[in-house]
């Protein structure tokens, strides 16, 4: 190991299929991390635990790609935020916003929600109706907006479960041979005449605002058609898009794993090399302290420290460093004992070089291949430890780590309810990330470890 140059180690590593596989997986994880940082706004990450930020998303919706494997297509959750708008000025002004879309699913939507922000004074009239694919028109709502004495903005959500909509739709359900009040509004609107089967085709939801004088201005509006499938990874009980959590969890996992592994290996390397080089009482004292730390049960201490001090992800990384260096220190100390007996180290001592210079220039460079292998092998332990603490509810809830996602899934009984898309992806990501570094670490270890090499 000591005679191998960095170029020789690199060439040997590139011959290892296991090492190449680990590098490929790591490159993919880094690419995912870069995509997450560049494409997902930081505000979305910061609002992970704010229910209001996810109110427009569905609860526990399956991923949309599930429809590729089903004969009966599950209704997808749709958020239409680009309405076709028009206005007509006159004694009574009218502003119209219409949402047109194709409905091609074999089930009924959960609901529909119309969200809007209007600027006006007085009390404009809001009318809503829908035109079905068969040309029939169903009036949904006719209501005055709250009175505003001065020209200002008003934001409101109109739900399909509102009493006025349910009443209006029920009164018109007889046109389609439905018993009034028997079905919810969304099923009546999307049903075929005299049938409880979905009517596929083009639907147009229209919202008209009438106002005397200059008219009311709709500054923002969108229509949400509630479905049972949404996004690439689905949603959880709190309506959060799990794809956001999984993407942001990747750079967080790499950050925790690499920072803890690098810091632990550097600490252990310096500690063990210094103890081995100094020898005698210094070595004895330092290694007895090492034995004390090594004998401490890490997980119970981490649990106690997380509860009593802080569950911040940065503090947790510090705790992991405290317990992660002792094993490296033992190995590096034994290597240091061998290296310090070599002639060039004795020559440096006879020339009066300082201990720090001898350690940094003559001993540590010999241990760098071992250090790189140790870092790679230590990363999975740090990631799984953080995930385990988060799963137990001791992690930082403000960060969407994979362990925190699994904790939330366990809290809401995702396993018992069959919500596999909430459980499997974070578990697979933890396993794949750990596997990448295990492959890299084992490939390096087989190169730098003489016994394994033979």
ZIRACOR-V442267 format. One record per residue. N is the residue number from 1. RES is the residue in one small letter. SS is DSSP state (alpha for helix, beta for strand, coil for the rest). Layout:
# ZIRACOR-V442267
n = [N & N]
res = [RES & RES]
ss = [SS & SS]
This chain:
# ZIRACOR-V442267
n = [1 & 2 & 3 & 4 & 5 & 6 & 7 & 8 & 9 & 10 & 11 & 12 & 13 & 14 & 15 & 16 & 17 & 18 & 19 & 20 & 21 & 22 & 23 & 24 & 25 & 26 & 27 & 28 & 29 & 30 & 31 & 32 & 33 & 34 & 35 & 36 & 37 & 38 & 39 & 40 & 41 & 42 & 43 & 44 & 45 & 46 & 47 & 48 & 49 & 50 & 51 & 52 & 53 & 54 & 55 & 56 & 57 & 58 & 59 & 60 & 61 & 62 & 63 & 64 & 65 & 66 & 67 & 68 & 69 & 70 & 71 & 72 & 73 & 74 & 75 & 76 & 77 & 78 & 79 & 80 & 81 & 82 & 83 & 84 & 85 & 86 & 87 & 88 & 89 & 90 & 91 & 92 & 93 & 94 & 95 & 96 & 97 & 98 & 99 & 100 & 101 & 102 & 103 & 104 & 105 & 106 & 107 & 108 & 109 & 110 & 111 & 112 & 113 & 114 & 115 & 116 & 117 & 118 & 119 & 120 & 121 & 122 & 123 & 124 & 125 & 126 & 127 & 128 & 129 & 130 & 131 & 132 & 133 & 134 & 135 & 136 & 137 & 138 & 139 & 140 & 141 & 142 & 143 & 144 & 145 & 146 & 147 & 148 & 149 & 150 & 151 & 152 & 153 & 154 & 155 & 156 & 157 & 158 & 159 & 160 & 161 & 162 & 163 & 164 & 165 & 166 & 167 & 168 & 169 & 170 & 171 & 172 & 173 & 174 & 175 & 176 & 177 & 178 & 179 & 180 & 181 & 182 & 183 & 184 & 185 & 186 & 187 & 188 & 189 & 190 & 191 & 192 & 193 & 194 & 195 & 196 & 197 & 198 & 199 & 200 & 201 & 202 & 203 & 204 & 205 & 206 & 207 & 208 & 209 & 210 & 211 & 212 & 213 & 214 & 215 & 216 & 217 & 218 & 219 & 220 & 221 & 222 & 223 & 224 & 225 & 226 & 227 & 228 & 229 & 230 & 231 & 232 & 233 & 234 & 235 & 236 & 237 & 238 & 239 & 240 & 241 & 242 & 243 & 244 & 245 & 246 & 247 & 248 & 249 & 250 & 251 & 252 & 253 & 254 & 255 & 256 & 257 & 258 & 259 & 260 & 261 & 262 & 263 & 264 & 265 & 266 & 267 & 268 & 269 & 270 & 271 & 272 & 273 & 274 & 275 & 276 & 277 & 278 & 279 & 280 & 281 & 282 & 283 & 284 & 285 & 286 & 287 & 288 & 289 & 290 & 291 & 292 & 293 & 294 & 295 & 296 & 297 & 298 & 299 & 300 & 301 & 302 & 303 & 304 & 305 & 306 & 307 & 308 & 309 & 310 & 311 & 312 & 313 & 314 & 315 & 316 & 317 & 318 & 319 & 320 & 321 & 322 & 323 & 324 & 325 & 326 & 327 & 328 & 329 & 330 & 331 & 332 & 333 & 334 & 335 & 336 & 337 & 338 & 339 & 340 & 341 & 342 & 343 & 344 & 345 & 346 & 347 & 348 & 349 & 350 & 351 & 352 & 353 & 354 & 355 & 356 & 357 & 358 & 359 & 360 & 361 & 362 & 363 & 364 & 365 & 366 & 367 & 368 & 369 & 370 & 371 & 372 & 373 & 374 & 375 & 376 & 377 & 378 & 379 & 380 & 381 & 382 & 383 & 384 & 385 & 386 & 387 & 388 & 389 & 390 & 391 & 392 & 393 & 394 & 395 & 396 & 397 & 398 & 399 & 400 & 401 & 402 & 403 & 404 & 405 & 406 & 407 & 408 & 409 & 410 & 411 & 412 & 413 & 414 & 415 & 416 & 417 & 418 & 419 & 420 & 421 & 422 & 423 & 424 & 425 & 426 & 427 & 428 & 429 & 430 & 431 & 432 & 433 & 434 & 435 & 436 & 437 & 438 & 439 & 440 & 441 & 442 & 443 & 444 & 445 & 446 & 447 & 448 & 449 & 450 & 451 & 452 & 453 & 454]
res = [x & x & x & x & x & x & x & x & x & x & x & x & x & x & x & x & x & x & x & x & x & x & x & x & x & x & x & x & x & x & x & x & x & x & x & x & x & x & x & x & x & x & x & x & x & x & x & x & x & x & x & x & x & x & x & x & x & x & x & x & x & x & x & x & x & x & x & x & x & x & x & x & x & x & x & x & x & x & x & x & x & x & x & x & x & x & x & x & x & x & x & x & x & x & x & x & x & x & x & x & x & x & x & x & x & x & x & x & x & x & x & x & x & x & x & x & x & x & x & x & x & x & x & x & x & x & x & x & x & x & x & x & x & x & x & x & x & x & x & x & x & x & x & x & x & x & x & x & x & x & x & x & x & x & x & x & x & x & x & x & x & x & x & x & x & x & x & x & x & x & x & x & x & x & x & x & x & x & x & x & x & x & x & x & x & x & x & x & x & x & x & x & x & x & x & x & x & x & x & x & x & x & x & x & x & x & x & x & x & x & x & x & x & x & x & x & x & x & x & x & x & x & x & x & x & x & x & x & x & x & x & x & x & x & x & x & x & x & x & x & x & x & x & x & x & x & x & x & x & x & x & x & x & x & x & x & x & x & x & x & x & x & x & x & x & x & x & x & x & x & x & x & x & x & x & x & x & x & x & x & x & x & x & x & x & x & x & x & x & x & x & x & x & x & x & x & x & x & x & x & x & x & x & x & x & x & x & x & x & x & x & x & x & x & x & x & x & x & x & x & x & x & x & x & x & x & x & x & x & x & x & x & x & x & x & x & x & x & x & x & x & x & x & x & x & x & x & x & x & x & x & x & x & x & x & x & x & x & x & x & x & x & x & x & x & x & x & x & x & x & x & x & x & x & x & x & x & x & x & x & x & x & x & x & x & x & x & x & x & x & x & x & x & x & x & x & x & x & x & x & x & x & x & x & x & x & x & x & x & x & x & x & x & x & x & x & x & x & x & x & x & x & x & x & x & x & x & x & x & x & x & x & x & x & x & x & x & x & x & x & x & x & x & x & x & x & x & x & x & x & x & x & x & x]
ss = [coil & coil & coil & coil & coil & alpha & alpha & alpha & alpha & alpha & alpha & alpha & alpha & alpha & coil & coil & alpha & alpha & alpha & alpha & alpha & alpha & alpha & alpha & alpha & alpha & alpha & alpha & alpha & alpha & alpha & alpha & alpha & alpha & alpha & alpha & alpha & alpha & alpha & coil & coil & alpha & alpha & alpha & alpha & alpha & coil & coil & coil & coil & alpha & alpha & alpha & alpha & coil & coil & coil & coil & coil & coil & coil & beta & coil & alpha & alpha & alpha & alpha & alpha & alpha & coil & coil & coil & coil & coil & coil & beta & coil & beta & beta & beta & coil & coil & coil & beta & beta & beta & beta & beta & coil & coil & coil & beta & beta & beta & beta & beta & beta & beta & beta & beta & beta & beta & beta & coil & coil & coil & coil & coil & coil & coil & coil & beta & beta & beta & beta & beta & beta & beta & beta & beta & beta & beta & coil & coil & beta & beta & beta & beta & beta & beta & beta & coil & coil & coil & coil & coil & beta & beta & beta & beta & beta & beta & beta & beta & coil & coil & coil & beta & beta & beta & beta & beta & beta & beta & beta & beta & beta & beta & beta & coil & coil & coil & alpha & alpha & alpha & alpha & alpha & alpha & alpha & alpha & alpha & alpha & alpha & alpha & alpha & alpha & coil & coil & coil & coil & coil & coil & coil & coil & alpha & alpha & alpha & alpha & alpha & coil & beta & coil & coil & coil & coil & coil & coil & beta & coil & coil & beta & beta & beta & beta & beta & beta & beta & beta & beta & beta & beta & beta & coil & coil & coil & coil & beta & beta & beta & beta & beta & beta & beta & beta & beta & coil & coil & coil & beta & coil & coil & coil & coil & coil & beta & coil & coil & coil & coil & coil & beta & alpha & alpha & alpha & alpha & alpha & alpha & alpha & alpha & alpha & alpha & alpha & alpha & alpha & alpha & alpha & alpha & alpha & alpha & alpha & alpha & alpha & alpha & alpha & alpha & alpha & alpha & alpha & alpha & alpha & alpha & alpha & alpha & alpha & alpha & alpha & alpha & alpha & coil & alpha & alpha & alpha & alpha & alpha & alpha & alpha & alpha & alpha & alpha & alpha & alpha & alpha & alpha & alpha & alpha & coil & coil & alpha & alpha & alpha & alpha & alpha & alpha & alpha & alpha & alpha & alpha & alpha & coil & coil & coil & coil & alpha & alpha & alpha & alpha & alpha & alpha & alpha & alpha & alpha & alpha & alpha & alpha & coil & alpha & alpha & alpha & alpha & alpha & alpha & alpha & alpha & alpha & alpha & alpha & alpha & alpha & alpha & coil & coil & coil & alpha & alpha & alpha & alpha & alpha & alpha & alpha & alpha & coil & coil & coil & coil & alpha & alpha & alpha & alpha & alpha & alpha & alpha & alpha & alpha & alpha & alpha & alpha & alpha & alpha & alpha & alpha & alpha & alpha & alpha & alpha & alpha & alpha & alpha & alpha & alpha & alpha & alpha & alpha & alpha & alpha & alpha & alpha & alpha & alpha & alpha & alpha & alpha & coil & coil & coil & coil & coil & coil & coil & coil & coil & coil & alpha & alpha & alpha & alpha & alpha & alpha & alpha & alpha & alpha & alpha & coil & coil & alpha & alpha & alpha & alpha & coil & coil & alpha & alpha & alpha & alpha & alpha & alpha & alpha & alpha & alpha & alpha & alpha & alpha & alpha & alpha & alpha & alpha & alpha & alpha & alpha & alpha & alpha & alpha & alpha & alpha & alpha & alpha & alpha & alpha & alpha & coil & alpha & alpha & alpha & alpha & coil]
